[in-house]
Amino acid sequence: MRGLFIGRFQPLHNGHISIMEAAMKDVDELVVVIGSAESSHTLKDPFTAGERMEMLLGTCMELGWGERVTVVPVRDVNRYSIWADHVLSYIPGIDVVYSNNALTAMLFREKGFEVRSTPLVDRNVLSGVRIRRMMVEGEDWEVLVPPVVVRIITELDGVRRMKELSERGDRS
């Protein structure tokens, strides 16, 4: 059985990992879609699709999931009526969708897919919005993401990028 999990992963954090762990208990393979793949270098979407792919692939390898996870970047089409079909056109066939996002769940249910929710772990803490804010404000964000993500963000000087985006007043 093959499952689907969609996220922006800005950045990949331990909440995403807990959802993936839950899904991996049910499926043989998990397709992970990097949503809004065209977006980068904004406060909302600071990392490129390639950077997010490295975060996901490196973490999956570290966790021993390398052969069971397929990562696919997908551009947004900004039209809900065709969005699920657009995503499906980029990925191999799936049996089940994992999502806690009400809109994503509705759109895939309308296409006939079973949608399963997973428990959210520390949602007030494990949030991309919060982690990005912590990066800008110099707080300890590293404990909220996998070690591979810390390494990648450090190597690309991602905190400096976030601070520069914040200083220039980016409100994207």
N, C-alpha and C positions, 0 to 999 in steps of 0.2 A: 504494500500500500504506500502511496506517495501523498505527502501533505504539502501545503503551501503556507508560508508565513511571510507577511509583507511589513516592511518598516522603512523609515528613512535612515535610521542608524546614524544620527547626528549628535553624538557618536554612539557606536555600539556600547551598551552598558549591561550591567549584571541583571537588570530586569528583562532585557531581551534574552539573555542566556537562560533565565529561568523558564521563559515561555518555550524556547527551543528545547530545553531538557524535557519539559512536559510532553511536547509534541513527539520527540524522539522515542518516547516510551510506546507510542501508538503506531508509528510508521516505520517502514523500511528505509525510506528516503524522504528528506525534507528539502523542498525547493524554497530558497530564501530570496525574495525579491527586494532589491534596493529601489525603493520608490523615489520619485523626483530625481532621477539620475542626472538630469541636465542641470540641476541646481548646485551651486557651490559659491563660496566666497561671500556669503551673507551671514548675518548673525543667526538667522533661522537655519540655514544650511551651509555651514562653514566648510565642510569637507567635500571633496570631489567624489564621484562615483568610484573611481579607481582607488582612492584612499579608503573609502568605506569597504570596498571589496577586499582590500588587503587586511583590514581589521577583522572582517568576518572570516575569511579563509584562514588567516593565521590563528585566530581563536579556535576555529573548528579543528584545525590540525592539532593544536595543543590539547584539546579535549578528546582527541581520538575519534572525531566524527568526520574526518576528511573524505572518506569514501561514501558517506551517507548524505552529504549535504551538497546541493548544487546552488550556486549563487548567480543570480541574473539581475543586472541593472535594467531598469525600465523607466523611460521618460514618462512624465505626466502628460495627459491629453487635455486636462481641465474640462472634461465633459463627463459627468457621472453616468449618463445614459450609455456610453460606450466604453467606460473605463475597465470594467471586468473583462470584456472581450479583448480589449487592448492588452491587458496583462496576460491573459490566456494565450494570446498569439505569440508571446515571447518564451513560453515555458513548455516543458514536457507535460503530458497529461497528468492530472491530479485527481485524487479521490476525496480529499477533505481539506478544508481551509481552517487555519487557526488564527483567530482574531478576537481582540477585545474592543475593536473599534466598531461602533454601531453602524456607521455608514458602509464600511467594508463588508461587514457581516450581511447587511441587507442586500447589497449589490450582488454578492456571490450566492446568497440564498435564492435571489430572483433568477439566477442562472441554473438553479437546481442543485447546488452543492450543499453538502452538510457543512455547517460552520460550528466549530467548537471553540468555546472560550477557555481560557486557562486562568488560574489564580494569579492576581497581580501581587508581586512581592514589593513591599515598601514603596508603593506608588508615589507617595509624597516625597520620597528621597530619590528613587531611581526614575528620573525623568530627564530626558534630553535637554529640555528648557532649563531645568535647575543645574544640570552639570555644565552647560555652556555658560550660565551666569556665574557659577563658581569659578570657572576658568578665568573669566574676565576679572572677577573680584579677588583673585589670588587665593582662593580657598582650596582645601584639600579634596579635589575631585578624583584623584587617582584611585582611591579605595572603592569607587563606584563603578569602575570599568575593569575588564580583564587586563592582565599584564601586557598582552600583545598590543592592546589599544594604547596603553600608556607609552609603550616603546614607539609606536608609529607616530602618535601625536607629538612626542618629544622630538623624534627625528625630523619631522617636517615643520617644527617650531609652530605647532598649531595654537598654542596659548598666545603667542605673539600675534598670530593672525587674528584670533578672536579679539584681542585687545585693540588692534588697529581698526578692525571693523566697528568696534564699539566707539572708539575715539572719533571716527569719521562720521558717526551718527547714523550708521546703516540701520534702517528700520524695516528691511525686507522681510 
